[in-house]
Amino acid sequence: MNSNWSRFNIASVILGFAFLYLPIAILVIYSFNESRLVTVWAGFSTKWYGELFRNQGLMDAAWVTARVGLVSATFATILGTTAALALTRYTRFHGRILFSGMVYAPLVMPEVITGLSLLLLFVSIDFGRGFWTVTLAHITFSMCFVAVVVQSRLVSFDRSLEEAAQDLGASPVTTFFQITLPVILPAVISGWMLAFTLSLDDLVIASFTSGPGATTLPMKIYSQVRLGVTPEINAVCTLLIAAVTIGVIITSVLNKSREVRRRRDEQAAYAGR
Amino acid sequence: MRRFASAVVSRLVIIVPYLWLFVFFLVPFGIVVKISLSAPAMSMPPYTPAFDLANGIGGLIDAVRQLSFDNYVWLTEDALYINAYVSSLTIAFISTLFTLLIGFPLAYGMARAPDSVRPTLLMLVILPFWTSFLIRVYAWIGILKPEGLLNQMLIWLGVIDTPLIILNTNTAVYIGIVYSYLPFMVLPIYSALEKMDYTLIEAAQDLGCPPITAFWKITFPLAIPGIIAGCLLVFIPAVGEFVIPDLLGGSKTLMIGKTLWSEFFNNRDWPVSSAVAVLLLLILVVPIMFFQQAQAKAQESGR
């Protein structure tokens, strides 16, 4: 039923995407502006990018952000995947309702509340604020996003594959790594990507939980944005957008080729029967 | 032996994430509630603890008697806070409505697109979701400010003579929220409409139903679960939004996230900001429960 993709449908899709992409496109274009005045076009230049790499504060913040992102995304993926397994595989255990509540609530929880409450936790147990507090905070909220992504893959998973492996004598752990993980891997990878970008992106929770020496890039950008729009910030933002876009495209291409291969293998298996 | 190992593994799969969320998500809320009942103090941390579990149960009962609800009384007495709550809810509600008005036609258009372009369209909706929130809000400053691109264009087109003041008003906040949260609205509606059986519409039209009636009688009701999920995904975080009202709104834009932030970072009043957080959470408990139920139901039906 695709024959009547009406004019109204096409127009709303085009307008919707124009709304979503124009602001970003303008920002990217103006990062190549020669002039310091961001609203006046004065010719093409990449000088603001050069300026960036000489800005030590910005470089330090970028390094902190990258480290927080890598560590928190990795732990969030492990915890989120186990949470997804717990939710889909074990439908009955004590406190399951509370557990699923704790998995879904952070998805919509206003960031100011999450940030404030985690900070108060760290202060009350006297945990020095810095790199690790930001990382712990990021693990906590991004593991819930990972859990939802992985869970949606797990519910459509054919469990008879696991049962077959266990009937043949594989332990639950072996079954997970040999059977389950390879099948849900695309979802786990997109979960990791999502956790990484959420961490890369976060301003509010990081501002609450961070301490001296652990200024993240969004915190740095925020403090400069408050002073006004500058071509340097446009340049930082463009680099971040480019990094994320490339990452998303690579994972989706990898997922697609994996999917194609899997389908071919399945067909071969059926044909050989 | 294997059964034992399997039992241990299944316990661990549940216990590890459970404990993590308990310690880093639930316990912190308890601490927020506790501090919201404490008196402010000029020290670090800037509050005197309301009670200490070290004194045992007897001490606890004693402490409960001394709990100070001053912070909450303070919140109800000062019109600033009440206005901030009301205006947050209003701004979030209006923005959610606009997001729905823009998001629904987009999602509908995507769902009816030919199979070959649909994955690309889906990816294009998800992509902005991956790019930084802060960056996307920042991008609008350059567009909306008085000498910004929107005004330049409108003046060049001859629509207006003097620049419109949009930045630092509530209008800019609406634009910011609609723009930032649009993918959250589009994705659930799209996934509801994508699964729809369009032969239903053909059947209705064959039976003489005009297209618009068919839309309201068939397509729209089928999209309702997606619409509810999308609205909750937009409304709940928008109520507590900080970045958008701070960067795009003006000094007159009152939103509770901003109030909490300034109580905390500028006034360094931790007990009051905790009380603000507790009340915000109480206001959002009902929509959050709705959201959680909708999520659980969606996962259940996917099985």
HADDOCK unambig.tbl for C-alpha pairs under 7 A between the chains (distance, minus, plus):
assign (segid A and resid 1 and name CA) (segid B and resid 198 and name CA) 6.01 0.50 0.50
assign (segid A and resid 2 and name CA) (segid B and resid 112 and name CA) 5.86 0.50 0.50
assign (segid A and resid 2 and name CA) (segid B and resid 113 and name CA) 6.16 0.50 0.50
assign (segid A and resid 2 and name CA) (segid B and resid 114 and name CA) 5.08 0.50 0.50
assign (segid A and resid 5 and name CA) (segid B and resid 112 and name CA) 5.76 0.50 0.50
assign (segid A and resid 5 and name CA) (segid B and resid 113 and name CA) 5.79 0.50 0.50
assign (segid A and resid 9 and name CA) (segid B and resid 109 and name CA) 4.18 0.50 0.50
assign (segid A and resid 10 and name CA) (segid B and resid 109 and name CA) 6.26 0.50 0.50
assign (segid A and resid 12 and name CA) (segid B and resid 105 and name CA) 5.78 0.50 0.50
assign (segid A and resid 12 and name CA) (segid B and resid 106 and name CA) 5.37 0.50 0.50
assign (segid A and resid 12 and name CA) (segid B and resid 109 and name CA) 6.45 0.50 0.50
assign (segid A and resid 13 and name CA) (segid B and resid 106 and name CA) 4.95 0.50 0.50
assign (segid A and resid 13 and name CA) (segid B and resid 109 and name CA) 5.66 0.50 0.50
assign (segid A and resid 13 and name CA) (segid B and resid 110 and name CA) 6.59 0.50 0.50
assign (segid A and resid 16 and name CA) (segid B and resid 106 and name CA) 5.85 0.50 0.50
assign (segid A and resid 20 and name CA) (segid B and resid 179 and name CA) 6.84 0.50 0.50
assign (segid A and resid 23 and name CA) (segid B and resid 139 and name CA) 5.66 0.50 0.50
assign (segid A and resid 23 and name CA) (segid B and resid 140 and name CA) 6.44 0.50 0.50
assign (segid A and resid 24 and name CA) (segid B and resid 136 and name CA) 6.72 0.50 0.50
assign (segid A and resid 24 and name CA) (segid B and resid 139 and name CA) 6.37 0.50 0.50
assign (segid A and resid 27 and name CA) (segid B and resid 139 and name CA) 5.80 0.50 0.50
assign (segid A and resid 39 and name CA) (segid B and resid 148 and name CA) 6.11 0.50 0.50
assign (segid A and resid 39 and name CA) (segid B and resid 149 and name CA) 6.67 0.50 0.50
assign (segid A and resid 79 and name CA) (segid B and resid 17 and name CA) 5.67 0.50 0.50
assign (segid A and resid 82 and name CA) (segid B and resid 13 and name CA) 5.48 0.50 0.50
assign (segid A and resid 82 and name CA) (segid B and resid 17 and name CA) 6.65 0.50 0.50
assign (segid A and resid 83 and name CA) (segid B and resid 14 and name CA) 6.79 0.50 0.50
assign (segid A and resid 83 and name CA) (segid B and resid 17 and name CA) 5.48 0.50 0.50
assign (segid A and resid 86 and name CA) (segid B and resid 13 and name CA) 5.85 0.50 0.50
assign (segid A and resid 86 and name CA) (segid B and resid 14 and name CA) 5.13 0.50 0.50
assign (segid A and resid 99 and name CA) (segid B and resid 18 and name CA) 6.29 0.50 0.50
assign (segid A and resid 101 and name CA) (segid B and resid 292 and name CA) 6.41 0.50 0.50
assign (segid A and resid 102 and name CA) (segid B and resid 21 and name CA) 6.50 0.50 0.50
assign (segid A and resid 104 and name CA) (segid B and resid 292 and name CA) 5.83 0.50 0.50
assign (segid A and resid 105 and name CA) (segid B and resid 288 and name CA) 6.61 0.50 0.50
assign (segid A and resid 105 and name CA) (segid B and resid 292 and name CA) 6.76 0.50 0.50
assign (segid A and resid 108 and name CA) (segid B and resid 233 and name CA) 6.28 0.50 0.50
assign (segid A and resid 108 and name CA) (segid B and resid 236 and name CA) 6.02 0.50 0.50
assign (segid A and resid 108 and name CA) (segid B and resid 237 and name CA) 5.51 0.50 0.50
assign (segid A and resid 109 and name CA) (segid B and resid 237 and name CA) 6.13 0.50 0.50
assign (segid A and resid 110 and name CA) (segid B and resid 237 and name CA) 4.81 0.50 0.50
assign (segid A and resid 110 and name CA) (segid B and resid 240 and name CA) 4.94 0.50 0.50
assign (segid A and resid 110 and name CA) (segid B and resid 241 and name CA) 6.59 0.50 0.50
assign (segid A and resid 112 and name CA) (segid B and resid 240 and name CA) 6.89 0.50 0.50
assign (segid A and resid 112 and name CA) (segid B and resid 257 and name CA) 6.25 0.50 0.50
assign (segid A and resid 113 and name CA) (segid B and resid 277 and name CA) 5.82 0.50 0.50
assign (segid A and resid 117 and name CA) (segid B and resid 28 and name CA) 4.82 0.50 0.50
assign (segid A and resid 117 and name CA) (segid B and resid 29 and name CA) 5.73 0.50 0.50
assign (segid A and resid 117 and name CA) (segid B and resid 31 and name CA) 6.99 0.50 0.50
assign (segid A and resid 117 and name CA) (segid B and resid 32 and name CA) 5.66 0.50 0.50
assign (segid A and resid 118 and name CA) (segid B and resid 24 and name CA) 6.85 0.50 0.50
assign (segid A and resid 118 and name CA) (segid B and resid 28 and name CA) 5.64 0.50 0.50
assign (segid A and resid 120 and name CA) (segid B and resid 28 and name CA) 6.77 0.50 0.50
assign (segid A and resid 120 and name CA) (segid B and resid 31 and name CA) 6.61 0.50 0.50
assign (segid A and resid 120 and name CA) (segid B and resid 32 and name CA) 6.80 0.50 0.50
assign (segid A and resid 121 and name CA) (segid B and resid 28 and name CA) 5.24 0.50 0.50
assign (segid A and resid 121 and name CA) (segid B and resid 31 and name CA) 6.57 0.50 0.50
assign (segid A and resid 140 and name CA) (segid B and resid 21 and name CA) 6.86 0.50 0.50
assign (segid A and resid 140 and name CA) (segid B and resid 24 and name CA) 6.57 0.50 0.50
assign (segid A and resid 152 and name CA) (segid B and resid 299 and name CA) 6.99 0.50 0.50
assign (segid A and resid 155 and name CA) (segid B and resid 302 and name CA) 6.27 0.50 0.50
assign (segid A and resid 155 and name CA) (segid B and resid 303 and name CA) 4.99 0.50 0.50
assign (segid A and resid 156 and name CA) (segid B and resid 303 and name CA) 6.30 0.50 0.50
assign (segid A and resid 172 and name CA) (segid B and resid 6 and name CA) 5.97 0.50 0.50
assign (segid A and resid 197 and name CA) (segid B and resid 130 and name CA) 6.25 0.50 0.50
assign (segid A and resid 201 and name CA) (segid B and resid 132 and name CA) 4.94 0.50 0.50
assign (segid A and resid 201 and name CA) (segid B and resid 133 and name CA) 6.52 0.50 0.50
assign (segid A and resid 229 and name CA) (segid B and resid 142 and name CA) 6.66 0.50 0.50
assign (segid A and resid 237 and name CA) (segid B and resid 135 and name CA) 6.17 0.50 0.50
assign (segid A and resid 241 and name CA) (segid B and resid 131 and name CA) 5.82 0.50 0.50
assign (segid A and resid 244 and name CA) (segid B and resid 130 and name CA) 6.81 0.50 0.50
assign (segid A and resid 244 and name CA) (segid B and resid 131 and name CA) 6.50 0.50 0.50
